[in-house]
Amino acid sequence: MAPIINGRYTARTDEPFVVFIIGMRINNLFAVRKWLPTARAMGPMLKELYEHPEKGFLGSEFFLYWRGPALVQYWRSFEDLERFARNPDDPHMPA
């Protein structure tokens, strides 16, 4: 097992990159039928992105805040992120 390294670290890159924060706010915890489909869509989306690094996805970090889950994604460029989100010629998992 790898040793645990305490502290905060940064990475340097000479190329531009994009930080994209996506999440959801749960207004009513008991309205599960409203927020569960959105929460369940996050896992398959990440699986697809990790399987296809050519789309420009570099990695992600998951965290919970007081109102729900959130995800910080790192992309090679804004164009790659935009292409993944909007390009009808390169369809990804249906929303």
VOFI-118479 format. One record per residue: x, y, z of N, C-alpha, C in turn; residue number from 0. Coordinates in steps of 0.2 Angstrom, whole numbers, plus 5000, padded with zeros to 4 digits. Last residue first. Layout:
<seses>
+------+------+------+------+------+------+------+------+------+-----+
|  npx |  npy |  npz | capx | capy | capz |  cpx |  cpy |  cpz | seq |
+------+------+------+------+------+------+------+------+------+-----+
|    X |    Y |    Z |    X |    Y |    Z |    X |    Y |    Z | NUM |
...
+------+------+------+------+------+------+------+------+------+-----+
</seses>
This chain:
<seses>
+------+------+------+------+------+------+------+------+------+-----+
|  npx |  npy |  npz | capx | capy | capz |  cpx |  cpy |  cpz | seq |
+------+------+------+------+------+------+------+------+------+-----+
| 4854 | 5060 | 4891 | 4852 | 5063 | 4897 | 4846 | 5060 | 4900 |  94 |
| 4863 | 5046 | 4885 | 4857 | 5051 | 4884 | 4856 | 5054 | 4891 |  93 |
| 4881 | 5048 | 4883 | 4875 | 5045 | 4887 | 4869 | 5049 | 4886 |  92 |
| 4885 | 5057 | 4868 | 4887 | 5053 | 4874 | 4880 | 5050 | 4877 |  91 |
| 4888 | 5059 | 4851 | 4883 | 5058 | 4856 | 4886 | 5054 | 4862 |  90 |
| 4894 | 5068 | 4841 | 4898 | 5064 | 4846 | 4894 | 5063 | 4852 |  89 |
| 4886 | 5076 | 4834 | 4889 | 5071 | 4830 | 4893 | 5067 | 4835 |  88 |
| 4881 | 5086 | 4843 | 4877 | 5080 | 4842 | 4880 | 5075 | 4837 |  87 |
| 4889 | 5093 | 4857 | 4890 | 5090 | 4850 | 4886 | 5085 | 4848 |  86 |
| 4888 | 5097 | 4870 | 4884 | 5099 | 4865 | 4884 | 5096 | 4858 |  85 |
| 4898 | 5092 | 4879 | 4891 | 5093 | 4882 | 4886 | 5095 | 4876 |  84 |
| 4909 | 5089 | 4872 | 4906 | 5084 | 4876 | 4899 | 5085 | 4877 |  83 |
| 4912 | 5103 | 4868 | 4910 | 5097 | 4863 | 4907 | 5091 | 4866 |  82 |
| 4914 | 5109 | 4880 | 4909 | 5111 | 4876 | 4907 | 5106 | 4871 |  81 |
| 4926 | 5102 | 4883 | 4920 | 5102 | 4888 | 4914 | 5104 | 4884 |  80 |
| 4934 | 5106 | 4873 | 4933 | 5099 | 4874 | 4927 | 5098 | 4878 |  79 |
| 4935 | 5120 | 4874 | 4932 | 5117 | 4868 | 4930 | 5110 | 4869 |  78 |
| 4942 | 5122 | 4886 | 4934 | 5123 | 4886 | 4931 | 5120 | 4880 |  77 |
| 4953 | 5108 | 4889 | 4951 | 5114 | 4886 | 4944 | 5115 | 4887 |  76 |
| 4954 | 5097 | 4898 | 4960 | 5099 | 4894 | 4959 | 5106 | 4891 |  75 |
| 4947 | 5098 | 4914 | 4946 | 5097 | 4907 | 4952 | 5100 | 4903 |  74 |
| 4941 | 5092 | 4929 | 4946 | 5095 | 4926 | 4946 | 5093 | 4918 |  73 |
| 4927 | 5094 | 4940 | 4930 | 5091 | 4934 | 4936 | 5095 | 4931 |  72 |
| 4920 | 5091 | 4955 | 4925 | 5096 | 4952 | 4928 | 5092 | 4946 |  71 |
| 4904 | 5089 | 4961 | 4909 | 5086 | 4957 | 4914 | 5091 | 4954 |  70 |
| 4893 | 5086 | 4974 | 4896 | 5090 | 4969 | 4902 | 5087 | 4966 |  69 |
| 4877 | 5083 | 4983 | 4884 | 5081 | 4981 | 4886 | 5086 | 4975 |  68 |
| 4870 | 5094 | 4996 | 4870 | 5089 | 4991 | 4877 | 5087 | 4989 |  67 |
| 4870 | 5104 | 5006 | 4864 | 5103 | 5002 | 4864 | 5097 | 4997 |  66 |
| 4883 | 5104 | 5011 | 4878 | 5103 | 5016 | 4871 | 5102 | 5012 |  65 |
| 4893 | 5093 | 5000 | 4892 | 5100 | 5004 | 4885 | 5099 | 5008 |  64 |
| 4904 | 5081 | 4996 | 4897 | 5083 | 4998 | 4898 | 5089 | 5002 |  63 |
| 4914 | 5078 | 4981 | 4913 | 5080 | 4988 | 4906 | 5081 | 4989 |  62 |
| 4925 | 5071 | 4969 | 4919 | 5071 | 4972 | 4919 | 5074 | 4979 |  61 |
| 4935 | 5076 | 4956 | 4935 | 5075 | 4963 | 4928 | 5076 | 4965 |  60 |
| 4943 | 5070 | 4940 | 4938 | 5073 | 4944 | 4939 | 5072 | 4952 |  59 |
| 4951 | 5072 | 4924 | 4950 | 5069 | 4931 | 4945 | 5073 | 4934 |  58 |
| 4951 | 5076 | 4911 | 4958 | 5074 | 4914 | 4957 | 5071 | 4921 |  57 |
| 4944 | 5075 | 4895 | 4943 | 5074 | 4902 | 4949 | 5072 | 4905 |  56 |
| 4945 | 5074 | 4881 | 4948 | 5079 | 4885 | 4947 | 5080 | 4892 |  55 |
| 4942 | 5063 | 4874 | 4937 | 5068 | 4874 | 4939 | 5074 | 4878 |  54 |
| 4951 | 5053 | 4876 | 4952 | 5057 | 4870 | 4947 | 5063 | 4870 |  53 |
| 4947 | 5045 | 4887 | 4951 | 5051 | 4889 | 4953 | 5056 | 4882 |  52 |
| 4935 | 5036 | 4890 | 4937 | 5040 | 4884 | 4941 | 5046 | 4885 |  51 |
| 4933 | 5031 | 4903 | 4935 | 5026 | 4897 | 4937 | 5030 | 4891 |  50 |
| 4930 | 5043 | 4910 | 4937 | 5039 | 4911 | 4938 | 5034 | 4906 |  49 |
| 4917 | 5045 | 4904 | 4923 | 5050 | 4903 | 4930 | 5047 | 4904 |  48 |
| 4910 | 5034 | 4908 | 4911 | 5035 | 4901 | 4917 | 5040 | 4900 |  47 |
| 4910 | 5036 | 4922 | 4913 | 5030 | 4919 | 4915 | 5031 | 4912 |  46 |
| 4903 | 5048 | 4923 | 4910 | 5048 | 4925 | 4914 | 5042 | 4922 |  45 |
| 4891 | 5044 | 4919 | 4894 | 5049 | 4915 | 4901 | 5049 | 4917 |  44 |
| 4887 | 5034 | 4929 | 4889 | 5032 | 4922 | 4892 | 5038 | 4918 |  43 |
| 4887 | 5044 | 4940 | 4891 | 5038 | 4940 | 4893 | 5036 | 4933 |  42 |
| 4876 | 5053 | 4938 | 4883 | 5055 | 4938 | 4888 | 5050 | 4937 |  41 |
| 4864 | 5048 | 4938 | 4866 | 5049 | 4931 | 4874 | 5051 | 4932 |  40 |
| 4859 | 5047 | 4951 | 4861 | 5041 | 4948 | 4865 | 5042 | 4941 |  39 |
| 4855 | 5061 | 4953 | 4861 | 5058 | 4957 | 4864 | 5052 | 4954 |  38 |
| 4844 | 5061 | 4945 | 4850 | 5066 | 4943 | 4856 | 5063 | 4947 |  37 |
| 4836 | 5052 | 4951 | 4838 | 5051 | 4944 | 4844 | 5055 | 4942 |  36 |
| 4834 | 5058 | 4964 | 4838 | 5052 | 4964 | 4840 | 5051 | 4956 |  35 |
| 4826 | 5069 | 4965 | 4833 | 5070 | 4965 | 4837 | 5064 | 4963 |  34 |
| 4812 | 5065 | 4964 | 4814 | 5071 | 4960 | 4822 | 5071 | 4960 |  33 |
| 4811 | 5054 | 4973 | 4809 | 5053 | 4965 | 4811 | 5059 | 4961 |  32 |
| 4813 | 5060 | 4985 | 4818 | 5056 | 4982 | 4817 | 5055 | 4975 |  31 |
| 4809 | 5070 | 4994 | 4807 | 5070 | 4987 | 4812 | 5066 | 4983 |  30 |
| 4816 | 5071 | 5006 | 4811 | 5066 | 5006 | 4807 | 5066 | 4999 |  29 |
| 4824 | 5082 | 5005 | 4827 | 5076 | 5006 | 4822 | 5070 | 5005 |  28 |
| 4822 | 5096 | 4995 | 4818 | 5092 | 5000 | 4821 | 5084 | 5000 |  27 |
| 4833 | 5101 | 4989 | 4829 | 5105 | 4993 | 4825 | 5101 | 4997 |  26 |
| 4849 | 5098 | 4985 | 4843 | 5094 | 4987 | 4839 | 5098 | 4991 |  25 |
| 4858 | 5103 | 4971 | 4855 | 5105 | 4978 | 4849 | 5101 | 4979 |  24 |
| 4872 | 5096 | 4963 | 4865 | 5097 | 4963 | 4863 | 5099 | 4970 |  23 |
| 4885 | 5100 | 4951 | 4882 | 5097 | 4957 | 4875 | 5098 | 4957 |  22 |
| 4901 | 5104 | 4945 | 4894 | 5102 | 4943 | 4892 | 5099 | 4950 |  21 |
| 4914 | 5114 | 4939 | 4910 | 5112 | 4945 | 4903 | 5110 | 4943 |  20 |
| 4928 | 5113 | 4930 | 4921 | 5113 | 4929 | 4918 | 5110 | 4935 |  19 |
| 4942 | 5121 | 4924 | 4940 | 5118 | 4930 | 4932 | 5119 | 4930 |  18 |
| 4953 | 5118 | 4911 | 4947 | 5121 | 4913 | 4945 | 5117 | 4919 |  17 |
| 4969 | 5124 | 4905 | 4965 | 5119 | 4907 | 4958 | 5122 | 4910 |  16 |
| 4984 | 5127 | 4895 | 4978 | 5129 | 4898 | 4973 | 5123 | 4900 |  15 |
| 5001 | 5122 | 4899 | 4995 | 5122 | 4894 | 4989 | 5124 | 4898 |  14 |
| 5010 | 5120 | 4908 | 5011 | 5126 | 4904 | 5005 | 5127 | 4899 |  13 |
| 5006 | 5116 | 4925 | 5006 | 5114 | 4918 | 5007 | 5121 | 4914 |  12 |
| 5008 | 5109 | 4941 | 5010 | 5114 | 4936 | 5009 | 5112 | 4929 |  11 |
| 4998 | 5106 | 4955 | 5001 | 5103 | 4949 | 5003 | 5109 | 4944 |  10 |
| 4999 | 5105 | 4973 | 4997 | 5108 | 4966 | 5001 | 5105 | 4960 |   9 |
| 4993 | 5099 | 4988 | 4998 | 5099 | 4983 | 4995 | 5102 | 4977 |   8 |
| 4993 | 5099 | 5006 | 4990 | 5101 | 5000 | 4995 | 5101 | 4994 |   7 |
| 4995 | 5085 | 5018 | 4996 | 5092 | 5015 | 4992 | 5093 | 5009 |   6 |
| 5003 | 5069 | 5019 | 4998 | 5074 | 5021 | 5000 | 5081 | 5018 |   5 |
| 5002 | 5054 | 5011 | 5006 | 5060 | 5011 | 5001 | 5066 | 5013 |   4 |
| 5003 | 5037 | 5015 | 4999 | 5043 | 5015 | 5003 | 5049 | 5015 |   3 |
| 5011 | 5025 | 5004 | 5010 | 5029 | 5010 | 5006 | 5035 | 5009 |   2 |
| 5002 | 5011 | 4996 | 5006 | 5017 | 4996 | 5006 | 5021 | 5002 |   1 |
| 5004 | 4994 | 5000 | 5000 | 5000 | 5000 | 5004 | 5006 | 5000 |   0 |
+------+------+------+------+------+------+------+------+------+-----+
</seses>
